[in-house]
């Protein structure tokens, strides 16, 4: 059954494409915002922990992040935060 039959509303492909692009842009902005926040938190944790081994242990055991992922988040937070 088509959406038009269910809702009584018809949207052409251009309208759907525009709505998709707007929603995607909003989702990307939200995702970037969360990545920046996580990168800032990772940076704080790194500064608090005594050495690299302790930081890497925290990443693996507490937040389940690989070292490379954590450093990518840190880099994004530094560049965009």
C-alpha positions as CSV (number, residue, x, y, z in Angstrom):
1,X,0.0,0.0,0.0
2,X,1.5,3.4,-0.9
3,X,2.1,6.2,1.5
4,X,-0.4,8.3,-0.5
5,X,-3.2,5.8,0.2
6,X,-2.3,5.6,3.9
7,X,-1.9,9.3,4.7
8,X,-3.8,11.0,1.9
9,X,-0.6,12.9,1.1
10,X,1.5,12.8,-2.0
11,X,5.2,13.9,-2.2
12,X,7.1,13.9,-5.4
13,X,10.7,12.7,-5.6
14,X,12.1,16.2,-5.5
15,X,10.3,16.9,-2.2
16,X,11.6,13.6,-0.7
17,X,15.1,14.3,-1.9
18,X,15.1,17.8,-0.3
19,X,13.7,16.4,2.9
20,X,16.4,13.7,2.9
21,X,19.2,16.1,2.3
22,X,18.0,18.4,5.1
23,X,17.6,15.5,7.5
24,X,21.0,14.1,6.6
25,X,22.7,17.5,7.2
26,X,21.0,17.8,10.6
27,X,22.1,14.2,11.6
28,X,25.7,15.0,10.5
29,X,25.8,18.2,12.6
30,X,24.5,16.3,15.6
31,X,27.0,13.4,15.1
32,X,29.9,15.9,14.8
33,X,28.7,17.6,18.0
34,X,28.8,14.3,19.9
35,X,32.1,13.3,18.5
36,X,33.6,16.6,19.6
37,X,32.2,16.1,23.1
38,X,33.6,12.6,23.3
39,X,36.9,13.8,22.0
40,X,37.0,16.5,24.7
41,X,36.2,13.9,27.4
42,X,38.9,11.5,26.1
43,X,41.4,14.4,26.1
44,X,40.5,15.1,29.8
45,X,40.9,11.5,30.7
46,X,44.3,11.3,28.9
47,X,45.5,14.4,30.9
48,X,44.4,12.8,34.2
49,X,45.9,9.4,33.8
50,X,49.5,9.0,34.8
51,X,51.0,7.3,31.7
52,X,50.2,6.0,28.3
53,X,49.7,2.4,29.5
54,X,47.1,3.5,32.0
55,X,45.3,5.6,29.3
56,X,45.3,2.7,26.9
57,X,44.0,0.4,29.6
58,X,41.2,2.8,30.4
59,X,40.3,3.0,26.7
60,X,40.1,-0.8,26.4
61,X,38.5,-1.7,29.7
62,X,36.2,1.3,30.4
63,X,35.1,2.8,27.1
64,X,35.9,0.0,24.7
65,X,37.7,2.2,22.2
66,X,40.8,1.4,20.2
67,X,43.7,3.8,20.6
68,X,43.5,4.9,17.0
69,X,39.8,5.7,17.4
70,X,40.4,7.7,20.6
71,X,43.1,9.7,18.8
72,X,40.8,10.4,15.9
73,X,38.2,11.7,18.3
74,X,40.8,13.9,20.1
75,X,41.9,15.3,16.7
76,X,38.4,16.1,15.7
77,X,37.7,17.8,19.0
78,X,40.9,19.9,18.7
79,X,40.1,20.9,15.1
80,X,36.3,21.6,15.4
81,X,35.7,22.0,19.2
